[in-house]
Structure formats: C-alpha cells, structure tokens
Amino acid sequence: MKLAVIAGDGIGPEVVGASLEVLKAVAPSVGLSFTTTDFPFSAAHFLETGHVLSDDDIATLRGYDAILLGAVGGLPNDPRLAGGVIEKGVLLKLRFEMDQYINLRPVSLYPGIETPLKNKTSEHIDFVCVRENTEDLYCGVGGFVRKGTPHEIATQTMVATRFGVERCIRYAFDLAKTRKRKHLTLVHKTNVLTFAGDTWHRAFQEVAEEYPDVETAYHHVDACCMFMVSKPEVYDVIVVPNMFGDIITDLGAAIAGGMGIASSGNLNPDGVAPGMFEPVHGSAPDIAGQNVANPIATIDSLGLLLRETGRIKGDAAAVKAGEQIGDAVRKVTPKFAGKNLDRSGYGTDEIGKMVIEAL
C-alpha cells in the first residue's frame, strides 16, 4: 500500500507521526507492506513559498492508494490566508479533484469517554453519517452584485445533480445492509428546499425499492439535531447532503465525546482515486511542538483508512490491520476517563505507545 502523508500545520506532524508508529507496529502481524511519502502542503508551506496545491500535485497524489492528513490552517491571523485559501486550495480541491464524493463520519461512544448527553451510553450512540461531499453549497456557484454598496446582493446556489445524489444514496444503502440494524435515515429540509430536496427525496424513495431489507426514514435536519441530542439511538446510518452533513457530523462528534476523538474519511468508493482520511480536530497551534496533543483521532482515522481502502481495493491485510487498530483504540480510551481529551496529561508519543501495546 502506497500512502501519501500530509502532516500539515500545528500538531499535525506530531499526531501523524504517532499514527505512523502504530502502522509500523501492526503491519508485520497481518502481512501488510506499505510505503509512505511526505508532502508539505499546508498553511505554513503556502506562507513560505506561495504554493498551495497545483494540478501537477494532484496528478502525483493520484498515484497513491490513500492520503493521511493531519491538520491544516489555524495559524495566527495573516491576511494572506484570508478567504479560506488553504481550506479551499487543499481540502476542497482534493475532495473535488479526486471525486471523493463520500464523507464518512462514524459516531460511536468509546469506552471511558464521557458524553454530554444525560443517561446515554455506547448502546445509544453508535451510528454512521454518510455525507455527500462534492455538491451542494460547496460547489462555489454564486457571486456578488454591487458588492460593497448598500444595495449589495450575494447569492450561493445549492447544487443537487441526480447522478451525484443517487451514487451517495446507493453507497449509504449498501453500508446500511452490512450493519446489524439495517436502518437508513435521509436528512434534508424538503419542506423549504423544495427543488434540491425533491431530487434527494425522490432518489431516496426510488433506490429504497431495490433494498427491501433496509428500513428507511426521513427527518428534517432541524428534527435530526434534536433527535441526536434527545434520542441518538434512533439512528443507524444517516445519508445527508453536504452543507447539512457538515453541521450534523460536528454535532455527532460532540455527543461522542468531542473533536479530539472524531475520525473521518473522504472516499472515492469506485477506487479510481485515493481517499483522504483525517481527524476532525484542527491544528491547535497553541500546543504544537509540546508533545501533549492527543493522537487518538488520527490513529483512529488511520484505522478507518486501512479498513475502507482495503475494502475498496480488495486488500484483506489492510482491512485486518484497520480492524486491529480500531480494537486497540477502544482498549486505550478507558485511560482517558474523567480527563480532557485534548490535554489528557499523557504525551503524544506515550498515547501512541499505549495503542501499540494494546494491539
């Protein structure tokens, strides 16, 4: 397996480094061979060189099986970073150019991790969000008229193609089939967004006819937010468009213990381009270089990378390695009981060693 590594800014290099040590430890036991190549793309690299991510860089990255990303951005305010130049120039460009049309966000309450939800346990918080990742409001369709005047007009268009919507929905149904409950909920706002919402709802109903063994439901996004807080156990798999998915997946991370434990993957399920896997948290420049950042979310993202890339490419060794990393993370999280996940009192390297010992 060829891995491209973008450690990024702030604590990114530290948490990625701990993750790669875990990979080195697990690979021999399952017969997984791998190589890694480091790439410098980050806010710091842009400020130093003026280079973000070129088409040639994209072409190079296409030659890899998967991309492991630490964190980018979050540096002290600099006018050269205004307008989301790094987020758009690195993260969104990779997602769109690689056609990573699925954003996969597991939401599970791990052993020892506390949820802010009263009387909820791991039995209640265990679902997966499938977020459409290349359409919707993130396409950048829109503009200004009379900008900077009292009569300024700004537009932003929600894009929903039948092709893009249906392939996301099919992925979600296929995923739901593999889970114990076999339940899939569509989340949108069809009562107000009557055009884009109608495309999503019709596609969902039509595809559902091909999956009679999967139970389905529909929730407005505001109702979904309430249910995630009051009774998250209603969810098994959620399929959701890009903008709403961006919001509810962060809510999901919050109820599962916070950003410090949240993993994610940007997938091209067709296998024609590499996926990109990353912790949900930011670059935390205030604690960078101090060996105090918690690498658990990155290590868990590495496990997700191995499982999902292995399934797409038919690599059983990668799948097994990913499963072992996921199991090891669950053995380690009880050590964080009652602690701040971001500053747990354990060193970054120390936590990596804990996972290795748990393998």
Secondary structure, DSSP 4 states (H G I P E B T S, - for coil): -EEEEEEESTTHHHHHHHHHHHHHHHHHHHT---EEEEE--SHHHHHHHS----HHHHHHHTTSSEEEEEE---PSP-GGGTTTHHIIIIIIHHHHHTT--EEEEEEE--TTPPPSSTT--TTTSEEEEEEE-SSBGGG--EEEESTTSTT-EEEEPPB--HHHHHHHHHHHHHHHHHSSS-EEEEEE-TTT-TTHHHHHHHHHHHHHTT-TTSEEEEEEHHHHHHHHHH-GGG-SEEEE-HHHHHHHHHHHHHHTT-GGG-EEEEE-TTSSS-EEEEESS---GGGTTSS----HHHHHHHHHHHHHHHHHHT-HHHHHHHHHHHHHHHHHGGGGTTS-STT-SS-HHHHHHHHHHH-
